[in-house]
Amino acid sequence: MTVVSAERRGSFLGVVDRYWRKNGYRLRAINNHVDAPAMYAETKDGYVVSLIVADKGQVHFDVDSPCVQESEVADSTSQATAPLDPEAEVIPRPNIHSDFWSAEAPEAEVTSER
């Protein structure tokens, strides 16, 4: 999982915000908390989506569906991109460095150096 640095979290949420608005999502709430920013929106067909940046830049994306009839879910046809220890008792922390999203300088400083 990619580390999203504190300096880039606002940019990350901005990218998601613009995408959601462009696709007709209705923003329900924005939490500008310094350590754990979050956004909550609803799609045209009633799905509620949330994006939360938690400890160490761990990004959580959740979707709640509108009322549906319960059905069985097939096993995934692909493996996870990050190895997960079946014996693990805690959620793994992000451990992949991105030159952009993990940078500890504000975006303006990095782009002006190019």
C-alpha positions in Angstrom: 0.0 0.0 0.0 1.3 3.4 -0.9 2.3 5.9 1.8 0.5 9.2 1.3 2.5 11.8 3.2 0.9 14.5 5.4 2.1 17.1 2.9 0.2 15.4 0.0 -3.0 14.3 1.7 -4.8 17.5 0.7 -3.8 17.1 -2.9 -4.9 13.4 -2.8 -8.3 14.3 -1.4 -8.6 17.1 -4.0 -8.1 14.7 -6.9 -10.7 12.4 -5.5 -13.1 15.3 -4.8 -12.8 16.6 -8.4 -13.4 13.0 -9.8 -16.4 12.5 -7.6 -18.0 15.8 -8.5 -17.3 15.3 -12.2 -19.2 12.0 -12.0 -22.2 13.4 -10.2 -21.5 12.3 -6.6 -23.1 14.5 -4.0 -20.7 15.4 -1.2 -22.2 14.8 2.2 -19.4 15.8 4.5 -15.7 16.8 4.5 -13.5 16.4 7.5 -10.4 18.6 7.3 -8.8 17.0 10.3 -5.0 17.4 10.1 -4.1 13.9 11.0 -7.2 12.0 9.6 -8.9 13.9 6.8 -11.9 12.3 5.2 -14.7 12.8 2.6 -18.1 11.3 2.4 -20.3 11.3 -0.7 -23.3 9.7 -2.3 -23.7 8.4 -5.9 -26.7 9.0 -8.1 -27.9 5.5 -7.4 -27.6 5.6 -3.6 -24.2 4.2 -2.8 -22.4 6.0 0.0 -18.6 6.3 -0.5 -16.0 7.4 2.0 -12.4 8.1 1.8 -10.4 8.3 5.0 -6.7 8.9 5.4 -5.6 7.3 8.7 -2.4 6.5 10.6 0.8 6.8 8.6 -1.0 7.8 5.4 -3.1 4.6 5.2 -6.0 5.4 2.8 -9.3 3.6 3.4 -12.0 3.6 0.8 -15.4 2.2 1.8 -18.6 1.8 -0.1 -22.0 1.2 1.5 -24.6 -0.1 -1.0 -28.3 0.9 -1.0 -30.7 -1.8 0.2 -30.1 -5.0 -1.7 -31.1 -8.6 -1.4 -28.4 -10.6 0.3 -26.5 -13.0 -2.0 -23.4 -15.1 -1.9 -20.2 -13.4 -3.0 -17.7 -15.4 -5.1 -14.1 -15.6 -4.0 -11.7 -13.1 -5.7 -10.2 -14.2 -9.0 -7.0 -12.3 -8.4 -4.5 -12.1 -5.6 -4.0 -9.0 -3.4 -1.3 -6.6 -4.5 0.1 -6.5 -1.0 1.0 -9.7 0.8 -1.2 -10.2 3.9 -0.1 -12.4 6.7 -3.1 -14.7 7.6 -1.8 -14.7 11.2 -1.7 -10.9 11.4 -3.7 -9.3 14.2 -3.5 -5.7 13.0 -4.0 -3.9 9.7 -0.7 -3.7 7.8 0.7 -0.2 7.5 1.5 1.3 4.1 5.0 0.4 2.9 5.3 1.5 -0.7 7.1 4.7 -1.5 5.8 6.9 -4.3 8.0 9.7 -5.5 4.9 11.9 -5.7 2.4 10.8 -3.1 5.0 10.0 -0.4 7.0 13.2 -0.8 7.4 15.3 2.3 7.4 18.6 0.4 4.2 20.4 -0.7 3.4 19.8 -4.3 4.3 23.3 -5.4 7.9 22.9 -4.1 8.4 19.6 -6.0 6.9 20.9 -9.3 9.0 24.1 -9.2 12.1 22.0 -9.0 11.4 20.2 -12.3 
